[in-house]
Amino acid sequence: MPKEEQMSEVKFSKEHEWIKLDGNIAIVGITQHATEMLGDIVFVELPDVGSSVEKDGNAGVVESTKAASDIYTPVSGEVIENNQSIVDDPSKVNSDPESEAWFFKLKIKDSSEMDSLMNREEYEKFSKESNS
């Protein structure tokens, strides 16, 4: 029998961040919906590697031609890596926000914090309702 691979599920926050868990490491970024609301992104500030972040706490800033917006972290943990490529070229966030243009990686403290986040279907419904 072929071994079934368990794909990591992507979860979403009400602040339009996505998070993908791989073991106890979480990758965090902003959603396509967020980039559409923000417009052309011109500046990204990310948390320092080694810093601790708390669930729903401020973990950075993204600025566009329209507005500046805080980036929040969907779960608590320690920042183990940030994506310098989007600091160097913020427009990458507009072109591939839910893959290559991730913001930072966390070693998470409590995986049960993931339970309060939405799946893609719930997030898409939330995004549509929050627009009207």
N, CA, C and O atoms as a GROMACS GRO file, in nm:
protein
  528
    1MET      N    1   0.083  -0.120   0.000
    1MET     CA    2   0.000   0.000   0.000
    1MET      C    3   0.087   0.125   0.000
    1MET      O    4   0.182   0.135   0.077
    2PRO      N    5   0.054   0.222  -0.086
    2PRO     CA    6   0.134   0.345  -0.082
    2PRO      C    7   0.108   0.422   0.046
    2PRO      O    8  -0.004   0.427   0.096
    3LYS      N    9   0.213   0.481   0.098
    3LYS     CA   10   0.201   0.561   0.219
    3LYS      C   11   0.131   0.693   0.186
    3LYS      O   12   0.172   0.763   0.093
    4GLU      N   13   0.028   0.726   0.261
    4GLU     CA   14  -0.044   0.851   0.238
    4GLU      C   15   0.031   0.965   0.304
    4GLU      O   16   0.071   0.956   0.420
    5GLU      N   17   0.047   1.070   0.230
    5GLU     CA   18   0.113   1.187   0.287
    5GLU      C   19   0.009   1.282   0.344
    5GLU      O   20  -0.093   1.310   0.281
    6GLN      N   21   0.036   1.329   0.462
    6GLN     CA   22  -0.053   1.426   0.526
    6GLN      C   23  -0.006   1.566   0.486
    6GLN      O   24   0.101   1.610   0.526
    7MET      N   25  -0.087   1.634   0.408
    7MET     CA   26  -0.053   1.771   0.368
    7MET      C   27  -0.080   1.864   0.485
    7MET      O   28  -0.180   1.851   0.555
    8SER      N   29   0.010   1.958   0.505
    8SER     CA   30  -0.013   2.058   0.610
    8SER      C   31  -0.130   2.146   0.570
    8SER      O   32  -0.136   2.196   0.457
    9GLU      N   33  -0.221   2.163   0.661
    9GLU     CA   34  -0.336   2.248   0.632
    9GLU      C   35  -0.300   2.393   0.658
    9GLU      O   36  -0.233   2.427   0.755
   10VAL      N   37  -0.346   2.478   0.568
   10VAL     CA   38  -0.327   2.621   0.586
   10VAL      C   39  -0.448   2.676   0.661
   10VAL      O   40  -0.562   2.643   0.629
   11LYS      N   41  -0.421   2.759   0.761
   11LYS     CA   42  -0.528   2.823   0.839
   11LYS      C   43  -0.518   2.974   0.821
   11LYS      O   44  -0.415   3.026   0.776
   12PHE      N   45  -0.626   3.044   0.856
   12PHE     CA   46  -0.634   3.187   0.831
   12PHE      C   47  -0.685   3.260   0.955
   12PHE      O   48  -0.764   3.206   1.033
   13SER      N   49  -0.640   3.386   0.971
   13SER     CA   50  -0.686   3.469   1.083
   13SER      C   51  -0.781   3.577   1.031
   13SER      O   52  -0.787   3.603   0.911
   14LYS      N   53  -0.853   3.638   1.122
   14LYS     CA   54  -0.944   3.748   1.086
   14LYS      C   55  -0.866   3.873   1.047
   14LYS      O   56  -0.924   3.968   0.994
   15GLU      N   57  -0.737   3.874   1.073
   15GLU     CA   58  -0.653   3.989   1.034
   15GLU      C   59  -0.590   3.964   0.896
   15GLU      O   60  -0.502   4.040   0.854
   16HIS      N   61  -0.634   3.859   0.827
   16HIS     CA   62  -0.591   3.828   0.690
   16HIS      C   63  -0.447   3.777   0.682
   16HIS      O   64  -0.376   3.803   0.586
   17GLU      N   65  -0.405   3.704   0.785
   17GLU     CA   66  -0.280   3.631   0.778
   17GLU      C   67  -0.310   3.484   0.752
   17GLU      O   68  -0.415   3.433   0.792
   18TRP      N   69  -0.216   3.417   0.685
   18TRP     CA   70  -0.227   3.272   0.669
   18TRP      C   71  -0.112   3.209   0.747
   18TRP      O   72  -0.009   3.272   0.770
   19ILE      N   73  -0.133   3.085   0.787
   19ILE     CA   74  -0.031   3.012   0.861
   19ILE      C   75  -0.034   2.866   0.819
   19ILE      O   76  -0.140   2.805   0.809
   20LYS      N   77   0.084   2.813   0.795
   20LYS     CA   78   0.096   2.672   0.757
   20LYS      C   79   0.190   2.606   0.857
   20LYS      O   80   0.303   2.651   0.876
   21LEU      N   81   0.142   2.500   0.919
   21LEU     CA   82   0.218   2.430   1.021
   21LEU      C   83   0.290   2.310   0.962
   21LEU      O   84   0.231   2.232   0.888
   22ASP      N   85   0.418   2.297   0.995
   22ASP     CA   86   0.498   2.181   0.956
   22ASP      C   87   0.569   2.134   1.082
   22ASP      O   88   0.674   2.187   1.118
   23GLY      N   89   0.512   2.034   1.149
   23GLY     CA   90   0.564   1.994   1.280
   23GLY      C   91   0.535   2.105   1.378
   23GLY      O   92   0.420   2.145   1.395
   24ASN      N   93   0.640   2.156   1.445
   24ASN     CA   94   0.620   2.268   1.538
   24ASN      C   95   0.670   2.400   1.478
   24ASN      O   96   0.687   2.499   1.548
   25ILE      N   97   0.692   2.398   1.346
   25ILE     CA   98   0.734   2.520   1.276
   25ILE      C   99   0.615   2.573   1.194
   25ILE      O  100   0.552   2.498   1.119
   26ALA      N  101   0.587   2.700   1.208
   26ALA     CA  102   0.477   2.763   1.135
   26ALA      C  103   0.533   2.869   1.041
   26ALA      O  104   0.620   2.948   1.079
   27ILE      N  105   0.481   2.871   0.919
   27ILE     CA  106   0.515   2.974   0.822
   27ILE      C  107   0.396   3.070   0.818
   27ILE      O  108   0.281   3.027   0.809
   28VAL      N  109   0.424   3.200   0.824
   28VAL     CA  110   0.319   3.302   0.832
   28VAL      C  111   0.335   3.403   0.718
   28VAL      O  112   0.446   3.444   0.686
   29GLY      N  113   0.222   3.442   0.660
   29GLY     CA  114   0.222   3.546   0.557
   29GLY      C  115   0.087   3.615   0.554
   29GLY      O  116   0.001   3.587   0.638
   30ILE      N  117   0.068   3.705   0.458
   30ILE     CA  118  -0.062   3.769   0.442
   30ILE      C  119  -0.132   3.709   0.321
   30ILE      O  120  -0.069   3.656   0.230
   31THR      N  121  -0.264   3.719   0.321
   31THR     CA  122  -0.344   3.654   0.218
   31THR      C  123  -0.353   3.737   0.090
   31THR      O  124  -0.323   3.856   0.088
   32GLN      N  125  -0.394   3.670  -0.016
   32GLN     CA  126  -0.422   3.737  -0.143
   32GLN      C  127  -0.526   3.848  -0.122
   32GLN      O  128  -0.513   3.957  -0.178
   33HIS      N  129  -0.627   3.819  -0.042
   33HIS     CA  130  -0.732   3.917  -0.012
   33HIS      C  131  -0.670   4.043   0.051
   33HIS      O  132  -0.708   4.155   0.016
   34ALA      N  133  -0.576   4.024   0.143
   34ALA     CA  134  -0.510   4.138   0.208
   34ALA      C  135  -0.435   4.223   0.105
   34ALA      O  136  -0.442   4.345   0.110
   35THR      N  137  -0.365   4.158   0.012
   35THR     CA  138  -0.289   4.235  -0.087
   35THR      C  139  -0.383   4.312  -0.179
   35THR      O  140  -0.352   4.422  -0.223
   36GLU      N  141  -0.499   4.253  -0.208
   36GLU     CA  142  -0.597   4.322  -0.293
   36GLU      C  143  -0.652   4.446  -0.222
   36GLU      O  144  -0.676   4.548  -0.286
   37MET      N  145  -0.673   4.436  -0.092
   37MET     CA  146  -0.722   4.551  -0.015
   37MET      C  147  -0.614   4.658  -0.002
   37MET      O  148  -0.643   4.778  -0.007
   38LEU      N  149  -0.488   4.616   0.014
   38LEU     CA  150  -0.379   4.710   0.034
   38LEU      C  151  -0.335   4.779  -0.094
   38LEU      O  152  -0.298   4.897  -0.092
   39GLY      N  153  -0.338   4.708  -0.205
   39GLY     CA  154  -0.284   4.765  -0.329
   39GLY      C  155  -0.134   4.736  -0.338
   39GLY      O  156  -0.085   4.640  -0.278
   40ASP      N  157  -0.062   4.818  -0.414
   40ASP     CA  158   0.080   4.794  -0.440
   40ASP      C  159   0.162   4.811  -0.312
   40ASP      O  160   0.166   4.919  -0.253
   41ILE      N  161   0.227   4.703  -0.270
   41ILE     CA  162   0.306   4.705  -0.147
   41ILE      C  163   0.445   4.762  -0.176
   41ILE      O  164   0.513   4.720  -0.269
   42VAL      N  165   0.485   4.860  -0.093
   42VAL     CA  166   0.610   4.932  -0.116
   42VAL      C  167   0.711   4.916  -0.001
   42VAL      O  168   0.827   4.955  -0.015
   43PHE      N  169   0.668   4.859   0.112
   43PHE     CA  170   0.758   4.847   0.227
   43PHE      C  171   0.709   4.734   0.317
   43PHE      O  172   0.589   4.720   0.341
   44VAL      N  173   0.804   4.654   0.367
   44VAL     CA  174   0.772   4.548   0.462
   44VAL      C  175   0.872   4.553   0.576
   44VAL      O  176   0.993   4.561   0.553
   45GLU      N  177   0.822   4.549   0.699
   45GLU     CA  178   0.907   4.539   0.818
   45GLU      C  179   0.871   4.409   0.888
   45GLU      O  180   0.755   4.384   0.919
   46LEU      N  181   0.972   4.326   0.914
   46LEU     CA  182   0.949   4.193   0.972
   46LEU      C  183   1.008   4.186   1.113
   46LEU      O  184   1.095   4.265   1.148
   47PRO      N  185   0.960   4.091   1.194
   47PRO     CA  186   1.015   4.076   1.328
   47PRO      C  187   1.157   4.022   1.323
   47PRO      O  188   1.194   3.952   1.229
   48ASP      N  189   1.236   4.055   1.424
   48ASP     CA  190   1.374   4.007   1.431
   48ASP      C  191   1.378   3.859   1.463
   48ASP      O  192   1.298   3.809   1.542
   49VAL      N  193   1.473   3.788   1.401
   49VAL     CA  194   1.496   3.648   1.434
   49VAL      C  195   1.535   3.641   1.582
   49VAL      O  196   1.617   3.719   1.630
   50GLY      N  197   1.476   3.545   1.652
   50GLY     CA  198   1.504   3.529   1.795
   50GLY      C  199   1.403   3.601   1.883
   50GLY      O  200   1.400   3.577   2.004
   51SER      N  201   1.320   3.687   1.825
   51SER     CA  202   1.220   3.757   1.906
   51SER      C  203   1.101   3.666   1.933
   51SER      O  204   1.068   3.577   1.854
   52SER      N  205   1.037   3.690   2.045
   52SER     CA  206   0.916   3.616   2.081
   52SER      C  207   0.795   3.698   2.041
   52SER      O  208   0.792   3.820   2.059
   53VAL      N  209   0.694   3.630   1.986
   53VAL     CA  210   0.570   3.697   1.949
   53VAL      C  211   0.454   3.625   2.017
   53VAL      O  212   0.458   3.503   2.038
   54GLU      N  213   0.352   3.701   2.051
   54GLU     CA  214   0.234   3.644   2.116
   54GLU      C  215   0.118   3.639   2.018
   54GLU      O  216   0.107   3.724   1.930
   55LYS      N  217   0.033   3.539   2.034
   55LYS     CA  218  -0.086   3.525   1.948
   55LYS      C  219  -0.160   3.658   1.940
   55LYS      O  220  -0.186   3.722   2.042
   56ASP      N  221  -0.194   3.699   1.818
   56ASP     CA  222  -0.263   3.824   1.789
   56ASP      C  223  -0.180   3.949   1.819
   56ASP      O  224  -0.233   4.060   1.816
   57GLY      N  225  -0.051   3.931   1.847
   57GLY     CA  226   0.037   4.045   1.872
   57GLY      C  227   0.095   4.100   1.743
   57GLY      O  228   0.098   4.031   1.641
   58ASN      N  229   0.141   4.223   1.749
   58ASN     CA  230   0.201   4.288   1.633
   58ASN      C  231   0.335   4.223   1.602
   58ASN      O  232   0.419   4.206   1.691
   59ALA      N  233   0.355   4.185   1.475
   59ALA     CA  234   0.479   4.118   1.436
   59ALA      C  235   0.545   4.184   1.316
   59ALA      O  236   0.637   4.127   1.257
   60GLY      N  237   0.498   4.302   1.279
   60GLY     CA  238   0.558   4.369   1.165
   60GLY      C  239   0.463   4.469   1.104
   60GLY      O  240   0.354   4.494   1.155
   61VAL      N  241   0.508   4.526   0.993
   61VAL     CA  242   0.430   4.628   0.924
   61VAL      C  243   0.443   4.605   0.774
   61VAL      O  244   0.548   4.567   0.724
   62VAL      N  245   0.333   4.629   0.704
   62VAL     CA  246   0.336   4.629   0.558
   62VAL      C  247   0.274   4.761   0.514
   62VAL      O  248   0.168   4.801   0.562
   63GLU      N  249   0.342   4.829   0.422
   63GLU     CA  250   0.292   4.956   0.372
   63GLU      C  251   0.267   4.945   0.222
   63GLU      O  252   0.344   4.883   0.149
   64SER      N  253   0.159   5.007   0.180
   64SER     CA  254   0.127   5.009   0.037
   64SER      C  255   0.110   5.153  -0.007
   64SER      O  256   0.125   5.246   0.072
   65THR      N  257   0.079   5.171  -0.133
   65THR     CA  258   0.053   5.306  -0.184
   65THR      C  259  -0.074   5.363  -0.122
   65THR      O  260  -0.095   5.484  -0.126
   66LYS      N  261  -0.160   5.276  -0.064
   66LYS     CA  262  -0.287   5.320  -0.004
   66LYS      C  263  -0.277   5.341   0.147
   66LYS      O  264  -0.334   5.436   0.200
   67ALA      N  265  -0.206   5.250   0.217
   67ALA     CA  266  -0.212   5.251   0.364
   67ALA      C  267  -0.098   5.172   0.425
   67ALA      O  268  -0.029   5.096   0.357
   68ALA      N  269  -0.081   5.191   0.554
   68ALA     CA  270   0.010   5.108   0.632
   68ALA      C  271  -0.075   5.016   0.718
   68ALA      O  272  -0.180   5.056   0.767
   69SER      N  273  -0.031   4.894   0.735
   69SER     CA  274  -0.109   4.798   0.811
   69SER      C  275  -0.016   4.712   0.897
   69SER      O  276   0.091   4.670   0.851
   70ASP      N  277  -0.057   4.688   1.021
   70ASP     CA  278   0.020   4.600   1.107
   70ASP      C  279   0.002   4.456   1.063
   70ASP      O  280  -0.103   4.417   1.012
   71ILE      N  281   0.107   4.377   1.082
   71ILE     CA  282   0.101   4.233   1.061
   71ILE      C  283   0.092   4.170   1.200
   71ILE      O  284   0.171   4.202   1.289
   72TYR      N  285  -0.003   4.081   1.216
   72TYR     CA  286  -0.021   4.014   1.345
   72TYR      C  287   0.020   3.869   1.332
   72TYR      O  288   0.019   3.813   1.222
   73THR      N  289   0.055   3.809   1.443
   73THR     CA  290   0.091   3.668   1.438
   73THR      C  291  -0.027   3.585   1.488
   73THR      O  292  -0.081   3.611   1.596
   74PRO      N  293  -0.068   3.484   1.409
   74PRO     CA  294  -0.185   3.404   1.446
   74PRO      C  295  -0.162   3.312   1.566
   74PRO      O  296  -0.258   3.268   1.629
   75VAL      N  297  -0.035   3.283   1.598
   75VAL     CA  298  -0.002   3.197   1.712
   75VAL      C  299   0.123   3.253   1.781
   75VAL      O  300   0.197   3.333   1.724
   76SER      N  301   0.144   3.210   1.904
   76SER     CA  302   0.261   3.252   1.982
   76SER      C  303   0.382   3.166   1.945
   76SER      O  304   0.368   3.049   1.909
   77GLY      N  305   0.500   3.227   1.954
   77GLY     CA  306   0.620   3.150   1.928
   77GLY      C  307   0.744   3.236   1.920
   77GLY      O  308   0.742   3.355   1.952
   78GLU      N  309   0.852   3.173   1.874
   78GLU     CA  310   0.980   3.242   1.857
   78GLU      C  311   1.011   3.249   1.708
   78GLU      O  312   1.005   3.149   1.638
   79VAL      N  313   1.044   3.369   1.662
   79VAL     CA  314   1.078   3.388   1.521
   79VAL      C  315   1.212   3.320   1.494
   79VAL      O  316   1.313   3.353   1.556
   80ILE      N  317   1.212   3.225   1.399
   80ILE     CA  318   1.336   3.155   1.367
   80ILE      C  319   1.392   3.195   1.230
   80ILE      O  320   1.507   3.165   1.198
   81GLU      N  321   1.310   3.262   1.149
   81GLU     CA  322   1.356   3.306   1.018
   81GLU      C  323   1.261   3.412   0.967
   81GLU      O  324   1.141   3.406   0.993
   82ASN      N  325   1.314   3.510   0.894
   82ASN     CA  326   1.225   3.602   0.823
   82ASN      C  327   1.266   3.606   0.677
   82ASN      O  328   1.378   3.569   0.642
   83ASN      N  329   1.175   3.650   0.594
   83ASN     CA  330   1.193   3.644   0.449
   83ASN      C  331   1.253   3.776   0.399
   83ASN      O  332   1.181   3.868   0.361
   84GLN      N  333   1.386   3.782   0.400
   84GLN     CA  334   1.455   3.905   0.360
   84GLN      C  335   1.422   3.945   0.216
   84GLN      O  336   1.429   4.063   0.182
   85SER      N  337   1.388   3.849   0.132
   85SER     CA  338   1.362   3.881  -0.009
   85SER      C  339   1.244   3.977  -0.026
   85SER      O  340   1.241   4.055  -0.121
   86ILE      N  341   1.144   3.971   0.065
   86ILE     CA  342   1.030   4.063   0.052
   86ILE      C  343   1.061   4.200   0.113
   86ILE      O  344   0.994   4.298   0.082
   87VAL      N  345   1.162   4.206   0.200
   87VAL     CA  346   1.207   4.336   0.251
   87VAL      C  347   1.283   4.406   0.137
   87VAL      O  348   1.266   4.526   0.115
   88ASP      N  349   1.366   4.330   0.067
   88ASP     CA  350   1.444   4.385  -0.045
   88ASP      C  351   1.355   4.421  -0.164
   88ASP      O  352   1.382   4.519  -0.234
   89ASP      N  353   1.249   4.344  -0.187
   89ASP     CA  354   1.159   4.367  -0.301
   89ASP      C  355   1.014   4.344  -0.256
   89ASP      O  356   0.958   4.237  -0.279
   90PRO      N  357   0.953   4.447  -0.190
   90PRO     CA  358   0.817   4.431  -0.135
   90PRO      C  359   0.711   4.394  -0.239
   90PRO      O  360   0.607   4.339  -0.203
   91SER      N  361   0.735   4.424  -0.367
   91SER     CA  362   0.634   4.394  -0.470
   91SER      C  363   0.612   4.243  -0.484
   91SER      O  364   0.509   4.201  -0.538
   92LYS      N  365   0.706   4.162  -0.435
   92LYS     CA  366   0.688   4.015  -0.438
   92LYS      C  367   0.563   3.974  -0.361
   92LYS      O  368   0.499   3.874  -0.394
   93VAL      N  369   0.528   4.052  -0.259
   93VAL     CA  370   0.411   4.019  -0.178
   93VAL      C  371   0.284   4.027  -0.264
   93VAL      O  372   0.192   3.946  -0.246
   94ASN      N  373   0.279   4.122  -0.356
   94ASN     CA  374   0.162   4.133  -0.443
   94ASN      C  375   0.154   4.017  -0.541
   94ASN      O  376   0.045   3.971  -0.574
   95SER      N  377   0.270   3.969  -0.589
   95SER     CA  378   0.267   3.867  -0.694
   95SER      C  379   0.248   3.725  -0.641
   95SER      O  380   0.194   3.640  -0.712
   96ASP      N  381   0.290   3.697  -0.518
   96ASP     CA  382   0.279   3.559  -0.468
   96ASP      C  383   0.264   3.556  -0.316
   96ASP      O  384   0.348   3.498  -0.246
   97PRO      N  385   0.157   3.620  -0.262
   97PRO     CA  386   0.146   3.636  -0.117
   97PRO      C  387   0.129   3.506  -0.039
   97PRO      O  388   0.168   3.500   0.078
   98GLU      N  389   0.073   3.404  -0.100
   98GLU     CA  390   0.044   3.282  -0.022
   98GLU      C  391   0.143   3.170  -0.050
   98GLU      O  392   0.113   3.052  -0.027
   99SER      N  393   0.262   3.206  -0.100
   99SER     CA  394   0.364   3.105  -0.123
   99SER      C  395   0.503   3.165  -0.102
   99SER      O  396   0.552   3.172   0.011
  100GLU      N  397   0.567   3.209  -0.210
  100GLU     CA  398   0.705   3.257  -0.203
  100GLU      C  399   0.722   3.381  -0.116
  100GLU      O  400   0.830   3.403  -0.060
  101ALA      N  401   0.617   3.461  -0.103
  101ALA     CA  402   0.628   3.587  -0.029
  101ALA      C  403   0.580   3.572   0.116
  101ALA      O  404   0.514   3.661   0.170
  102TRP      N  405   0.613   3.458   0.178
  102TRP     CA  406   0.584   3.441   0.321
  102TRP      C  407   0.660   3.547   0.399
  102TRP      O  408   0.757   3.604   0.349
  103PHE      N  409   0.616   3.574   0.523
  103PHE     CA  410   0.678   3.680   0.603
  103PHE      C  411   0.781   3.627   0.702
  103PHE      O  412   0.896   3.673   0.703
  104PHE      N  413   0.741   3.530   0.785
  104PHE     CA  414   0.836   3.478   0.884
  104PHE      C  415   0.798   3.336   0.923
  104PHE      O  416   0.686   3.290   0.899
  105LYS      N  417   0.895   3.268   0.985
  105LYS     CA  418   0.872   3.134   1.037
  105LYS      C  419   0.887   3.137   1.189
  105LYS      O  420   0.973   3.206   1.244
  106LEU      N  421   0.800   3.062   1.254
  106LEU     CA  422   0.796   3.056   1.400
  106LEU      C  423   0.815   2.914   1.449
  106LEU      O  424   0.769   2.819   1.387
  107LYS      N  425   0.884   2.902   1.561
  107LYS     CA  426   0.878   2.778   1.638
  107LYS      C  427   0.764   2.802   1.737
  107LYS      O  428   0.776   2.883   1.828
  108ILE      N  429   0.652   2.730   1.717
  108ILE     CA  430   0.533   2.764   1.794
  108ILE      C  431   0.539   2.708   1.936
  108ILE      O  432   0.601   2.605   1.962
  109LYS      N  433   0.473   2.781   2.026
  109LYS     CA  434   0.468   2.742   2.168
  109LYS      C  435   0.356   2.644   2.195
  109LYS      O  436   0.374   2.548   2.270
  110ASP      N  437   0.240   2.666   2.134
  110ASP     CA  438   0.120   2.590   2.170
  110ASP      C  439   0.037   2.564   2.045
  110ASP      O  440  -0.032   2.654   1.996
  111SER      N  441   0.044   2.443   1.992
  111SER     CA  442  -0.025   2.413   1.866
  111SER      C  443  -0.177   2.421   1.880
  111SER      O  444  -0.246   2.430   1.779
  112SER      N  445  -0.230   2.418   2.002
  112SER     CA  446  -0.375   2.429   2.018
  112SER      C  447  -0.426   2.568   1.977
  112SER      O  448  -0.545   2.585   1.952
  113GLU      N  449  -0.336   2.666   1.970
  113GLU     CA  450  -0.376   2.800   1.925
  113GLU      C  451  -0.424   2.796   1.779
  113GLU      O  452  -0.498   2.884   1.736
  114MET      N  453  -0.382   2.695   1.705
  114MET     CA  454  -0.425   2.680   1.566
  114MET      C  455  -0.576   2.654   1.558
  114MET      O  456  -0.639   2.685   1.457
  115ASP      N  457  -0.633   2.596   1.663
  115ASP     CA  458  -0.774   2.557   1.663
  115ASP      C  459  -0.869   2.676   1.646
  115ASP      O  460  -0.981   2.660   1.598
  116SER      N  461  -0.825   2.795   1.686
  116SER     CA  462  -0.912   2.912   1.679
  116SER      C  463  -0.910   2.978   1.541
  116SER      O  464  -0.983   3.074   1.518
  117LEU      N  465  -0.828   2.927   1.450
  117LEU     CA  466  -0.816   2.987   1.317
  117LEU      C  467  -0.913   2.923   1.219
  117LEU      O  468  -0.968   2.816   1.246
  118MET      N  469  -0.934   2.990   1.105
  118MET     CA  470  -1.030   2.943   1.005
  118MET      C  471  -0.962   2.859   0.898
  118MET      O  472  -0.844   2.879   0.868
  119ASN      N  473  -1.038   2.765   0.839
  119ASN     CA  474  -0.987   2.696   0.720
  119ASN      C  475  -1.015   2.786   0.600
  119ASN      O  476  -1.076   2.892   0.614
  120ARG      N  477  -0.971   2.745   0.480
  120ARG     CA  478  -0.984   2.831   0.361
  120ARG      C  479  -1.130   2.866   0.332
  120ARG      O  480  -1.162   2.981   0.302
  121GLU      N  481  -1.218   2.768   0.341
  121GLU     CA  482  -1.360   2.791   0.313
  121GLU      C  483  -1.419   2.895   0.410
  121GLU      O  484  -1.490   2.987   0.368
  122GLU      N  485  -1.389   2.879   0.539
  122GLU     CA  486  -1.439   2.973   0.640
  122GLU      C  487  -1.381   3.113   0.616
  122GLU      O  488  -1.451   3.213   0.630
  123TYR      N  489  -1.252   3.117   0.580
  123TYR     CA  490  -1.188   3.246   0.556
  123TYR      C  491  -1.248   3.316   0.435
  123TYR      O  492  -1.272   3.437   0.439
  124GLU      N  493  -1.271   3.242   0.327
  124GLU     CA  494  -1.328   3.304   0.206
  124GLU      C  495  -1.467   3.362   0.236
  124GLU      O  496  -1.501   3.470   0.188
  125LYS      N  497  -1.546   3.290   0.315
  125LYS     CA  498  -1.678   3.339   0.355
  125LYS      C  499  -1.664   3.466   0.440
  125LYS      O  500  -1.734   3.564   0.418
  126PHE      N  501  -1.572   3.462   0.537
  126PHE     CA  502  -1.546   3.577   0.623
  126PHE      C  503  -1.502   3.698   0.540
  126PHE      O  504  -1.550   3.810   0.562
  127SER      N  505  -1.413   3.677   0.443
  127SER     CA  506  -1.361   3.786   0.360
  127SER      C  507  -1.472   3.851   0.279
  127SER      O  508  -1.477   3.973   0.267
  128LYS      N  509  -1.560   3.770   0.222
  128LYS     CA  510  -1.672   3.824   0.144
  128LYS      C  511  -1.766   3.904   0.232
  128LYS      O  512  -1.811   4.012   0.194
  129GLU      N  513  -1.795   3.851   0.351
  129GLU     CA  514  -1.887   3.920   0.442
  129GLU      C  515  -1.827   4.049   0.495
  129GLU      O  516  -1.899   4.147   0.515
  130SER      N  517  -1.697   4.050   0.519
  130SER     CA  518  -1.634   4.170   0.575
  130SER      C  519  -1.618   4.280   0.470
  130SER      O  520  -1.594   4.396   0.504
  131ASN      N  521  -1.631   4.245   0.342
  131ASN     CA  522  -1.620   4.344   0.234
  131ASN      C  523  -1.750   4.422   0.213
  131ASN      O  524  -1.747   4.536   0.167
  132SER      N  525  -1.863   4.360   0.247
  132SER     CA  526  -1.990   4.424   0.212
  132SER      C  527  -2.039   4.519   0.318
  132SER      O  528  -2.145   4.580   0.302
   0.00000   0.00000   0.00000
